[in-house]
Amino acid sequence: MPENVDAPWEYCLYIPNDTRAVTISRRTFRLILTMHGLIRLVDTAELLATELISNAVRHTKGPAALRVRWSAGVLRIGAWDADPQPPEPPVPLEQVGEAEDGRGLGLVRACADLWGWQPLTRDGNRGKVVWCELGAA
């Protein structure tokens, strides 16, 4: 177990636009949280990270990245993609019913303490990050 679970840290995993990358991201993410002693957050955080990164891969054509940061007792999970278009607004879970699609951001909204998105521009490239936060409490 880590010596100081309160020390801030950050990881970024760049992935290709390939649905297999979602599984690789999810397993890597689980390992990161476990190694940092955040096992109590793993199940919910893994669900949120999977929803965010799968949306980035499924709804865009370029590469993506899973970003995770721990600071001051808050876990921030973000999915970057190269498409500057905002995500579709989340549908309330009770309206989704048995549909297999369209639940992602609704789950994020229901399970996260905070969530949002922001456009990004870097070196002339445009994109966005969709993020959420979970508190340790």
DRENTORKOL-3810 file (N, C-alpha, C; in nm, 4 decimals):
REM DRENTORKOL-3810
@n.u->0.0835; n.v->-0.1184; n.w->0.0000; ca.u->0.0000; ca.v->0.0000; ca.w->0.0000; c.u->0.0879; c.v->0.1245; c.w->0.0000
@n.u->0.0367; n.v->0.2326; n.w->-0.0538; ca.u->0.1155; ca.v->0.3548; ca.w->-0.0592; c.u->0.1414; c.v->0.4109; c.w->0.0798
@n.u->0.2514; n.v->0.4829; n.w->0.0894; ca.u->0.2889; ca.v->0.5417; ca.w->0.2176; c.u->0.1991; c.v->0.6593; c.w->0.2552
@n.u->0.1619; n.v->0.7410; n.w->0.1579; ca.u->0.0829; ca.v->0.8596; ca.w->0.1869; c.u->-0.0323; c.v->0.8688; c.w->0.0872
@n.u->-0.1511; n.v->0.8199; n.w->0.1267; ca.u->-0.2656; ca.v->0.8216; ca.w->0.0352; c.u->-0.3187; c.v->0.9618; c.w->0.0116
@n.u->-0.2768; n.v->1.0599; n.w->0.0913; ca.u->-0.3237; ca.v->1.1973; ca.w->0.0735; c.u->-0.2389; c.v->1.2780; c.w->-0.0244
@n.u->-0.1222; n.v->1.2268; n.w->-0.0620; ca.u->-0.0359; ca.v->1.2994; ca.w->-0.1545; c.u->-0.1012; c.v->1.3059; c.w->-0.2930
@n.u->-0.0985; n.v->1.4234; n.w->-0.3575; ca.u->-0.1595; ca.v->1.4348; ca.w->-0.4904; c.u->-0.0808; c.v->1.3573; c.w->-0.5959
@n.u->-0.1520; n.v->1.3109; n.w->-0.6968; ca.u->-0.0908; ca.v->1.2415; ca.w->-0.8098; c.u->-0.1800; c.v->1.2569; c.w->-0.9321
@n.u->-0.1229; n.v->1.2259; n.w->-1.0496; ca.u->-0.1973; ca.v->1.2392; ca.w->-1.1749; c.u->-0.1416; c.v->1.1422; c.w->-1.2781
@n.u->-0.2321; n.v->1.0832; n.w->-1.3581; ca.u->-0.1952; ca.v->0.9940; ca.w->-1.4672; c.u->-0.2726; c.v->1.0330; c.w->-1.5914
@n.u->-0.2160; n.v->1.0043; n.w->-1.7074; ca.u->-0.2850; ca.v->1.0247; ca.w->-1.8336; c.u->-0.2505; c.v->0.9069; c.w->-1.9247
@n.u->-0.3528; n.v->0.8408; n.w->-1.9755; ca.u->-0.3355; ca.v->0.7262; ca.w->-2.0637; c.u->-0.3920; c.v->0.7631; c.w->-2.2003
@n.u->-0.3043; n.v->0.7783; n.w->-2.3002; ca.u->-0.3474; ca.v->0.8087; ca.w->-2.4359; c.u->-0.3823; c.v->0.6788; c.w->-2.5064
@n.u->-0.4958; n.v->0.6788; n.w->-2.5766; ca.u->-0.5411; ca.v->0.5560; ca.w->-2.6420; c.u->-0.5823; c.v->0.5856; c.w->-2.7856
@n.u->-0.5761; n.v->0.4836; n.w->-2.8717; ca.u->-0.6244; ca.v->0.5007; ca.w->-3.0085; c.u->-0.7763; c.v->0.4924; c.w->-3.0119
@n.u->-0.8334; n.v->0.5287; n.w->-3.1242; ca.u->-0.9777; ca.v->0.5162; ca.w->-3.1412; c.u->-1.0075; c.v->0.3707; c.w->-3.1787
@n.u->-1.0152; n.v->0.2880; n.w->-3.0760; ca.u->-1.0348; ca.v->0.1437; ca.w->-3.0908; c.u->-1.1134; c.v->0.0986; c.w->-2.9680
@n.u->-1.2239; n.v->0.0316; n.w->-2.9885; ca.u->-1.3075; ca.v->-0.0074; ca.w->-2.8745; c.u->-1.2336; c.v->-0.0973; c.w->-2.7761
@n.u->-1.1316; n.v->-0.1708; n.w->-2.8212; ca.u->-1.0524; ca.v->-0.2535; ca.w->-2.7282; c.u->-0.9780; c.v->-0.1681; c.w->-2.6275
@n.u->-0.9507; n.v->-0.0449; n.w->-2.6632; ca.u->-0.8784; ca.v->0.0461; ca.w->-2.5739; c.u->-0.9601; c.v->0.0802; c.w->-2.4498
@n.u->-1.0924; n.v->0.0701; n.w->-2.4584; ca.u->-1.1771; ca.v->0.0985; ca.w->-2.3422; c.u->-1.1493; c.v->-0.0026; c.w->-2.2313
@n.u->-1.1403; n.v->-0.1300; n.w->-2.2662; ca.u->-1.1090; ca.v->-0.2345; ca.w->-2.1676; c.u->-0.9700; c.v->-0.2141; c.w->-2.1088
@n.u->-0.8743; n.v->-0.1809; n.w->-2.1919; ca.u->-0.7374; ca.v->-0.1570; ca.w->-2.1440; c.u->-0.7370; c.v->-0.0381; c.w->-2.0479
@n.u->-0.8098; n.v->0.0678; n.w->-2.0827; ca.u->-0.8190; ca.v->0.1854; ca.w->-1.9957; c.u->-0.8830; c.v->0.1495; c.w->-1.8622
@n.u->-0.9926; n.v->0.0747; n.w->-1.8670; ca.u->-1.0642; ca.v->0.0376; ca.w->-1.7442; c.u->-0.9749; c.v->-0.0437; c.w->-1.6514
@n.u->-0.9050; n.v->-0.1405; n.w->-1.7047; ca.u->-0.8180; ca.v->-0.2248; ca.w->-1.6209; c.u->-0.7003; c.v->-0.1459; c.w->-1.5661
@n.u->-0.6431; n.v->-0.0586; n.w->-1.6471; ca.u->-0.5328; ca.v->0.0258; ca.w->-1.6001; c.u->-0.5810; c.v->0.1195; c.w->-1.4902
@n.u->-0.6979; n.v->0.1775; n.w->-1.5110; ca.u->-0.7570; ca.v->0.2696; ca.w->-1.4136; c.u->-0.7802; c.v->0.1998; c.w->-1.2794
@n.u->-0.8370; n.v->0.0794; n.w->-1.2826; ca.u->-0.8602; ca.v->0.0021; ca.w->-1.1590; c.u->-0.7282; c.v->-0.0224; c.w->-1.0864
@n.u->-0.6252; n.v->-0.0581; n.w->-1.1603; ca.u->-0.4944; ca.v->-0.0833; ca.w->-1.1000; c.u->-0.4370; c.v->0.0433; c.w->-1.0364
@n.u->-0.4510; n.v->0.1564; n.w->-1.1029; ca.u->-0.4014; ca.v->0.2830; ca.w->-1.0481; c.u->-0.4678; c.v->0.3116; c.w->-0.9135
@n.u->-0.6005; n.v->0.3023; n.w->-0.9092; ca.u->-0.6715; ca.v->0.3314; ca.w->-0.7843; c.u->-0.6357; c.v->0.2322; c.w->-0.6739
@n.u->-0.6235; n.v->0.1062; n.w->-0.7094; ca.u->-0.5878; ca.v->0.0043; ca.w->-0.6109; c.u->-0.4484; c.v->0.0288; c.w->-0.5548
@n.u->-0.3545; n.v->0.0595; n.w->-0.6420; ca.u->-0.2166; ca.v->0.0831; ca.w->-0.5975; c.u->-0.2034; c.v->0.2092; c.w->-0.5119
@n.u->-0.2957; n.v->0.3029; n.w->-0.5290; ca.u->-0.2937; ca.v->0.4251; ca.w->-0.4480; c.u->-0.3835; c.v->0.4154; c.w->-0.3252
@n.u->-0.4333; n.v->0.2964; n.w->-0.2965; ca.u->-0.5106; ca.v->0.2759; ca.w->-0.1744; c.u->-0.6514; c.v->0.3318; c.w->-0.1777
@n.u->-0.7077; n.v->0.3499; n.w->-0.2965; ca.u->-0.8423; ca.v->0.4063; ca.w->-0.3086; c.u->-0.9445; c.v->0.2982; c.w->-0.3452
@n.u->-0.9303; n.v->0.1829; n.w->-0.2875; ca.u->-1.0153; ca.v->0.0689; ca.w->-0.3198; c.u->-1.1626; c.v->0.0988; c.w->-0.2951
@n.u->-1.1930; n.v->0.1824; n.w->-0.1980; ca.u->-1.3339; ca.v->0.2141; ca.w->-0.1677; c.u->-1.4013; c.v->0.2919; c.w->-0.2804
@n.u->-1.3245; n.v->0.3549; n.w->-0.3668; ca.u->-1.3796; ca.v->0.4306; ca.w->-0.4794; c.u->-1.3790; c.v->0.3529; c.w->-0.6104
@n.u->-1.3145; n.v->0.2364; n.w->-0.6120; ca.u->-1.2874; ca.v->0.1676; ca.w->-0.7378; c.u->-1.4128; c.v->0.1383; c.w->-0.8189
@n.u->-1.5135; n.v->0.0780; n.w->-0.7605; ca.u->-1.6286; ca.v->0.0350; ca.w->-0.8400; c.u->-1.7003; c.v->0.1523; c.w->-0.9061
@n.u->-1.7322; n.v->0.2548; n.w->-0.8299; ca.u->-1.8010; ca.v->0.3708; ca.w->-0.8866; c.u->-1.7110; c.v->0.4456; c.w->-0.9835
@n.u->-1.5863; n.v->0.4669; n.w->-0.9457; ca.u->-1.4934; ca.v->0.5405; ca.w->-1.0314; c.u->-1.4680; c.v->0.4650; c.w->-1.1624
@n.u->-1.4591; n.v->0.3338; n.w->-1.1548; ca.u->-1.4376; ca.v->0.2541; ca.w->-1.2754; c.u->-1.5578; c.v->0.2665; c.w->-1.3698
@n.u->-1.6783; n.v->0.2625; n.w->-1.3174; ca.u->-1.7983; ca.v->0.2817; ca.w->-1.3986; c.u->-1.7956; c.v->0.4180; c.w->-1.4684
@n.u->-1.7630; n.v->0.5225; n.w->-1.3934; ca.u->-1.7601; ca.v->0.6572; ca.w->-1.4491; c.u->-1.6526; c.v->0.6719; c.w->-1.5561
@n.u->-1.5336; n.v->0.6223; n.w->-1.5274; ca.u->-1.4240; ca.v->0.6314; ca.w->-1.6242; c.u->-1.4585; c.v->0.5557; c.w->-1.7520
@n.u->-1.5190; n.v->0.4385; n.w->-1.7377; ca.u->-1.5562; ca.v->0.3591; ca.w->-1.8546; c.u->-1.6593; c.v->0.4322; c.w->-1.9396
@n.u->-1.7577; n.v->0.4933; n.w->-1.8763; ca.u->-1.8584; ca.v->0.5686; ca.w->-1.9517; c.u->-1.7940; c.v->0.6856; c.w->-2.0261
@n.u->-1.7072; n.v->0.7591; n.w->-1.9593; ca.u->-1.6456; ca.v->0.8756; ca.w->-2.0225; c.u->-1.5552; c.v->0.8356; c.w->-2.1390
@n.u->-1.4697; n.v->0.7371; n.w->-2.1186; ca.u->-1.3740; ca.v->0.7014; ca.w->-2.2239; c.u->-1.4432; c.v->0.6273; c.w->-2.3376
@n.u->-1.5459; n.v->0.5491; n.w->-2.3074; ca.u->-1.6169; ca.v->0.4809; ca.w->-2.4165; c.u->-1.6910; c.v->0.5822; c.w->-2.5035
@n.u->-1.7461; n.v->0.6876; n.w->-2.4428; ca.u->-1.8088; ca.v->0.7940; ca.w->-2.5226; c.u->-1.7058; c.v->0.8608; c.w->-2.6133
@n.u->-1.5878; n.v->0.8864; n.w->-2.5608; ca.u->-1.4826; ca.v->0.9506; ca.w->-2.6400; c.u->-1.4431; c.v->0.8643; c.w->-2.7587
@n.u->-1.4390; n.v->0.7331; n.w->-2.7401; ca.u->-1.4004; ca.v->0.6425; ca.w->-2.8482; c.u->-1.5159; c.v->0.6202; c.w->-2.9462
@n.u->-1.6351; n.v->0.6017; n.w->-2.8949; ca.u->-1.7497; ca.v->0.5690; ca.w->-2.9808; c.u->-1.7996; c.v->0.6872; c.w->-3.0627
@n.u->-1.7918; n.v->0.8075; n.w->-3.0091; ca.u->-1.8548; ca.v->0.9215; ca.w->-3.0741; c.u->-1.7582; c.v->1.0150; c.w->-3.1451
@n.u->-1.6318; n.v->0.9791; n.w->-3.1518; ca.u->-1.5344; ca.v->1.0604; ca.w->-3.2243; c.u->-1.4496; c.v->0.9696; c.w->-3.3127
@n.u->-1.3706; n.v->1.0311; n.w->-3.4001; ca.u->-1.2905; ca.v->0.9528; ca.w->-3.4932; c.u->-1.1415; c.v->0.9509; c.w->-3.4593
@n.u->-1.0987; n.v->1.0361; n.w->-3.3681; ca.u->-0.9566; ca.v->1.0484; ca.w->-3.3402; c.u->-0.9160; c.v->0.9786; c.w->-3.2123
@n.u->-0.7933; n.v->1.0033; n.w->-3.1689; ca.u->-0.7440; ca.v->0.9441; ca.w->-3.0448; c.u->-0.8165; c.v->1.0037; c.w->-2.9241
@n.u->-0.7935; n.v->0.9431; n.w->-2.8104; ca.u->-0.8558; ca.v->0.9890; ca.w->-2.6851; c.u->-0.7541; c.v->0.9716; c.w->-2.5733
@n.u->-0.7890; n.v->1.0219; n.w->-2.4559; ca.u->-0.7030; ca.v->1.0054; ca.w->-2.3392; c.u->-0.7894; c.v->0.9979; c.w->-2.2149
@n.u->-0.7507; n.v->0.9120; n.w->-2.1238; ca.u->-0.8132; ca.v->0.9028; ca.w->-1.9925; c.u->-0.7199; c.v->0.9718; c.w->-1.8945
@n.u->-0.7727; n.v->1.0706; n.w->-1.8251; ca.u->-0.6930; ca.v->1.1449; ca.w->-1.7276; c.u->-0.7528; c.v->1.1224; c.w->-1.5899
@n.u->-0.6667; n.v->1.0992; n.w->-1.4932; ca.u->-0.7137; ca.v->1.0798; ca.w->-1.3560; c.u->-0.6205; c.v->1.1564; c.w->-1.2625
@n.u->-0.6818; n.v->1.2296; n.w->-1.1693; ca.u->-0.6025; ca.v->1.3100; ca.w->-1.0751; c.u->-0.6635; c.v->1.2970; c.w->-0.9363
@n.u->-0.5768; n.v->1.2817; n.w->-0.8370; ca.u->-0.6167; ca.v->1.2785; ca.w->-0.6967; c.u->-0.5545; c.v->1.3988; c.w->-0.6291
@n.u->-0.6362; n.v->1.4803; n.w->-0.5630; ca.u->-0.5844; ca.v->1.5963; ca.w->-0.4920; c.u->-0.6863; c.v->1.6391; c.w->-0.3875
@n.u->-0.6416; n.v->1.6633; n.w->-0.2673; ca.u->-0.7243; ca.v->1.7143; ca.w->-0.1577; c.u->-0.8493; c.v->1.6295; c.w->-0.1341
@n.u->-0.8341; n.v->1.4975; n.w->-0.1446; ca.u->-0.9464; ca.v->1.4085; ca.w->-0.1176; c.u->-1.0499; c.v->1.3996; c.w->-0.2278
@n.u->-1.0159; n.v->1.4481; n.w->-0.3477; ca.u->-1.1084; ca.v->1.4447; ca.w->-0.4606; c.u->-1.0419; c.v->1.3731; c.w->-0.5778
@n.u->-1.1155; n.v->1.2792; n.w->-0.6362; ca.u->-1.0702; ca.v->1.2077; ca.w->-0.7548; c.u->-1.1378; c.v->1.2716; c.w->-0.8757
@n.u->-1.0572; n.v->1.3230; n.w->-0.9687; ca.u->-1.1109; ca.v->1.3816; ca.w->-1.0924; c.u->-1.0764; c.v->1.2880; c.w->-1.2065
@n.u->-1.1788; n.v->1.2502; n.w->-1.2810; ca.u->-1.1652; ca.v->1.1606; ca.w->-1.3958; c.u->-1.2048; c.v->1.2404; c.w->-1.5185
@n.u->-1.1230; n.v->1.2370; n.w->-1.6215; ca.u->-1.1555; ca.v->1.3095; ca.w->-1.7435; c.u->-1.1261; c.v->1.2269; c.w->-1.8663
@n.u->-1.2052; n.v->1.2471; n.w->-1.9693; ca.u->-1.1813; ca.v->1.1837; ca.w->-2.0985; c.u->-1.1656; c.v->1.2941; c.w->-2.2021
@n.u->-1.0495; n.v->1.2972; n.w->-2.2658; ca.u->-1.0214; ca.v->1.3936; ca.w->-2.3699; c.u->-1.0466; c.v->1.3285; c.w->-2.5055
@n.u->-1.1006; n.v->1.4069; n.w->-2.5988; ca.u->-1.1061; ca.v->1.3626; ca.w->-2.7377; c.u->-1.0837; c.v->1.4833; c.w->-2.8273
@n.u->-1.0606; n.v->1.4592; n.w->-2.9549; ca.u->-1.0240; ca.v->1.5651; ca.w->-3.0485; c.u->-1.1439; c.v->1.6367; c.w->-3.1093
@n.u->-1.2648; n.v->1.5980; n.w->-3.0750; ca.u->-1.3845; ca.v->1.6605; ca.w->-3.1295; c.u->-1.4274; c.v->1.7758; c.w->-3.0388
@n.u->-1.4333; n.v->1.8979; n.w->-3.0922; ca.u->-1.4690; ca.v->2.0119; ca.w->-3.0071; c.u->-1.6183; c.v->2.0229; c.w->-2.9768
@n.u->-1.7020; n.v->1.9428; n.w->-3.0411; ca.u->-1.8459; ca.v->1.9507; ca.w->-3.0186; c.u->-1.8807; c.v->1.9092; c.w->-2.8766
@n.u->-1.9736; n.v->1.9797; n.w->-2.8136; ca.u->-2.0120; ca.v->1.9421; ca.w->-2.6766; c.u->-2.0820; c.v->1.8066; c.w->-2.6753
@n.u->-2.0743; n.v->1.7371; n.w->-2.5631; ca.u->-2.1468; ca.v->1.6104; ca.w->-2.5534; c.u->-2.2975; c.v->1.6357; c.w->-2.5505
@n.u->-2.3717; n.v->1.5343; n.w->-2.5888; ca.u->-2.5178; ca.v->1.5439; ca.w->-2.5788; c.u->-2.5548; c.v->1.5569; c.w->-2.4318
@n.u->-2.6537; n.v->1.6363; n.w->-2.3982; ca.u->-2.6945; ca.v->1.6481; ca.w->-2.2575; c.u->-2.7392; c.v->1.5123; c.w->-2.2037
@n.u->-2.7104; n.v->1.4840; n.w->-2.0776; ca.u->-2.7489; ca.v->1.3541; ca.w->-2.0215; c.u->-2.9010; c.v->1.3405; c.w->-2.0108
@n.u->-2.9460; n.v->1.2208; n.w->-2.0383; ca.u->-3.0876; ca.v->1.1879; ca.w->-2.0242; c.u->-3.1066; c.v->1.1324; c.w->-1.8834
@n.u->-3.2076; n.v->1.1787; n.w->-1.8102; ca.u->-3.2318; ca.v->1.1214; ca.w->-1.6776; c.u->-3.2493; c.v->0.9696; c.w->-1.6868
@n.u->-3.1899; n.v->0.8967; n.w->-1.5943; ca.u->-3.1906; ca.v->0.7508; ca.w->-1.6003; c.u->-3.3301; c.v->0.6920; c.w->-1.6065
@n.u->-3.4254; n.v->0.7534; n.w->-1.5382; ca.u->-3.5614; ca.v->0.6995; ca.w->-1.5394; c.u->-3.6261; c.v->0.7099; c.w->-1.6772
@n.u->-3.5729; n.v->0.7936; n.w->-1.7659; ca.u->-3.6272; ca.v->0.8074; ca.w->-1.9010; c.u->-3.5605; c.v->0.7138; c.w->-2.0007
@n.u->-3.4479; n.v->0.6554; n.w->-1.9633; ca.u->-3.3739; ca.v->0.5691; ca.w->-2.0546; c.u->-3.4379; c.v->0.4309; c.w->-2.0639
@n.u->-3.4912; n.v->0.3809; n.w->-1.9544; ca.u->-3.5548; ca.v->0.2493; ca.w->-1.9534; c.u->-3.4553; c.v->0.1383; c.w->-1.9805
@n.u->-3.4910; n.v->0.0493; n.w->-2.0706; ca.u->-3.4085; ca.v->-0.0673; ca.w->-2.1020; c.u->-3.3142; c.v->-0.0443; c.w->-2.2201
@n.u->-3.3058; n.v->0.0768; n.w->-2.2704; ca.u->-3.2204; ca.v->0.1056; ca.w->-2.3856; c.u->-3.0750; c.v->0.0741; c.w->-2.3543
@n.u->-3.0049; n.v->0.0223; n.w->-2.4544; ca.u->-2.8638; ca.v->-0.0098; ca.w->-2.4361; c.u->-2.7740; c.v->0.1101; c.w->-2.4593
@n.u->-2.8232; n.v->0.2102; n.w->-2.5274; ca.u->-2.7462; ca.v->0.3315; ca.w->-2.5548; c.u->-2.8101; c.v->0.4496; c.w->-2.4845
@n.u->-2.7318; n.v->0.5567; n.w->-2.4664; ca.u->-2.7864; ca.v->0.6805; ca.w->-2.4165; c.u->-2.7859; c.v->0.6969; c.w->-2.2659
@n.u->-2.7269; n.v->0.6034; n.w->-2.1940; ca.u->-2.7259; ca.v->0.6123; ca.w->-2.0477; c.u->-2.5986; c.v->0.6733; c.w->-1.9919
@n.u->-2.4921; n.v->0.6775; n.w->-2.0704; ca.u->-2.3598; ca.v->0.7118; ca.w->-2.0213; c.u->-2.3516; c.v->0.8347; c.w->-1.9341
@n.u->-2.3856; n.v->0.9506; n.w->-1.9891; ca.u->-2.3750; ca.v->1.0726; ca.w->-1.9101; c.u->-2.4825; c.v->1.0800; c.w->-1.8029
@n.u->-2.5936; n.v->1.0107; n.w->-1.8221; ca.u->-2.6943; ca.v->1.0018; ca.w->-1.7164; c.u->-2.6386; c.v->0.9290; c.w->-1.5953
@n.u->-2.5618; n.v->0.8219; n.w->-1.6188; ca.u->-2.4947; ca.v->0.7509; ca.w->-1.5088; c.u->-2.3910; c.v->0.8399; c.w->-1.4424
@n.u->-2.3157; n.v->0.9114; n.w->-1.5247; ca.u->-2.2139; ca.v->1.0014; ca.w->-1.4697; c.u->-2.2815; c.v->1.1063; c.w->-1.3816
@n.u->-2.3874; n.v->1.1667; n.w->-1.4315; ca.u->-2.4583; ca.v->1.2690; ca.w->-1.3544; c.u->-2.5148; c.v->1.2121; c.w->-1.2248
@n.u->-2.5648; n.v->1.0886; n.w->-1.2298; ca.u->-2.6260; ca.v->1.0279; ca.w->-1.1114; c.u->-2.5232; c.v->0.9842; c.w->-1.0075
@n.u->-2.4048; n.v->0.9417; n.w->-1.0506; ca.u->-2.3076; ca.v->0.8818; ca.w->-0.9581; c.u->-2.1964; c.v->0.9755; c.w->-0.9127
@n.u->-2.1664; n.v->1.0776; n.w->-0.9904; ca.u->-2.0555; ca.v->1.1676; ca.w->-0.9573; c.u->-2.1027; c.v->1.2811; c.w->-0.8672
@n.u->-2.0094; n.v->1.3365; n.w->-0.7915; ca.u->-2.0394; ca.v->1.4542; ca.w->-0.7108; c.u->-2.0549; c.v->1.5787; c.w->-0.7992
@n.u->-1.9703; n.v->1.5894; n.w->-0.9006; ca.u->-1.9740; ca.v->1.6983; ca.w->-0.9988; c.u->-1.9379; c.v->1.6400; c.w->-1.1334
@n.u->-1.9838; n.v->1.7025; n.w->-1.2389; ca.u->-1.9401; ca.v->1.6644; ca.w->-1.3728; c.u->-1.9542; c.v->1.7856; c.w->-1.4636
@n.u->-1.8873; n.v->1.7802; n.w->-1.5762; ca.u->-1.8962; ca.v->1.8880; ca.w->-1.6715; c.u->-1.8106; c.v->1.8591; c.w->-1.7931
@n.u->-1.7967; n.v->1.9569; n.w->-1.8774; ca.u->-1.7103; ca.v->1.9445; ca.w->-1.9946; c.u->-1.6547; c.v->2.0826; c.w->-2.0268
@n.u->-1.5450; n.v->2.0844; n.w->-2.0987; ca.u->-1.4878; ca.v->2.2114; ca.w->-2.1404; c.u->-1.4160; c.v->2.1929; c.w->-2.2727
@n.u->-1.4278; n.v->2.2913; n.w->-2.3609; ca.u->-1.3536; ca.v->2.2861; ca.w->-2.4869; c.u->-1.2057; c.v->2.3123; c.w->-2.4601
@n.u->-1.1220; n.v->2.2556; n.w->-2.5441; ca.u->-0.9778; ca.v->2.2732; ca.w->-2.5297; c.u->-0.9170; c.v->2.3121; c.w->-2.6636
@n.u->-0.8138; n.v->2.3943; n.w->-2.6585; ca.u->-0.7339; ca.v->2.4259; ca.w->-2.7758; c.u->-0.5883; c.v->2.4181; c.w->-2.7332
@n.u->-0.5105; n.v->2.3413; n.w->-2.8083; ca.u->-0.3682; ca.v->2.3274; ca.w->-2.7757; c.u->-0.2902; c.v->2.3088; c.w->-2.9053
@n.u->-0.1917; n.v->2.3904; n.w->-2.9258; ca.u->-0.1070; ca.v->2.3836; ca.w->-3.0452; c.u->-0.1904; c.v->2.3816; c.w->-3.1730
@n.u->-0.3000; n.v->2.4583; n.w->-3.1755; ca.u->-0.3853; ca.v->2.4645; ca.w->-3.2928; c.u->-0.4848; c.v->2.3505; c.w->-3.3043
@n.u->-0.4745; n.v->2.2511; n.w->-3.2177; ca.u->-0.5689; ca.v->2.1394; ca.w->-3.2196; c.u->-0.6840; c.v->2.1693; c.w->-3.1260
@n.u->-0.8030; n.v->2.1315; n.w->-3.1674; ca.u->-0.9202; ca.v->2.1546; ca.w->-3.0838; c.u->-0.9713; c.v->2.0214; c.w->-3.0316
@n.u->-1.0424; n.v->2.0289; n.w->-2.9244; ca.u->-1.1011; ca.v->1.9092; ca.w->-2.8660; c.u->-1.1788; c.v->1.9488; c.w->-2.7421
@n.u->-1.2053; n.v->1.8487; n.w->-2.6593; ca.u->-1.2773; ca.v->1.8749; ca.w->-2.5353; c.u->-1.2378; c.v->1.7709; c.w->-2.4316
@n.u->-1.2691; n.v->1.8024; n.w->-2.3074; ca.u->-1.2560; ca.v->1.7055; ca.w->-2.2000; c.u->-1.3900; c.v->1.7025; c.w->-2.1279
@n.u->-1.4391; n.v->1.5803; n.w->-2.1057; ca.u->-1.5584; ca.v->1.5592; ca.w->-2.0254; c.u->-1.5075; c.v->1.4992; c.w->-1.8954
@n.u->-1.5464; n.v->1.5571; n.w->-1.7820; ca.u->-1.4866; ca.v->1.5185; ca.w->-1.6543; c.u->-1.5941; c.v->1.4970; c.w->-1.5484
@n.u->-1.5525; n.v->1.4295; n.w->-1.4424; ca.u->-1.6383; ca.v->1.4168; ca.w->-1.3240; c.u->-1.5486; c.v->1.4058; c.w->-1.2008
@n.u->-1.6075; n.v->1.4275; n.w->-1.0853; ca.u->-1.5336; ca.v->1.4216; ca.w->-0.9597; c.u->-1.6059; c.v->1.3349; c.w->-0.8597
@n.u->-1.5267; n.v->1.2632; n.w->-0.7802; ca.u->-1.5754; ca.v->1.1842; ca.w->-0.6673; c.u->-1.4970; c.v->1.2244; c.w->-0.5436
@n.u->-1.5666; n.v->1.2542; n.w->-0.4376; ca.u->-1.4998; ca.v->1.2830; ca.w->-0.3113; c.u->-1.4717; c.v->1.1544; c.w->-0.2362
@n.u->-1.3715; n.v->1.1579; n.w->-0.1509; ca.u->-1.3326; ca.v->1.0398; ca.w->-0.0745; c.u->-1.4318; c.v->1.0062; c.w->0.0355
@n.u->-1.5115; n.v->1.1017; n.w->0.0814; ca.u->-1.6017; ca.v->1.0785; ca.w->0.1924; c.u->-1.7143; c.v->0.9831; c.w->0.1559
END
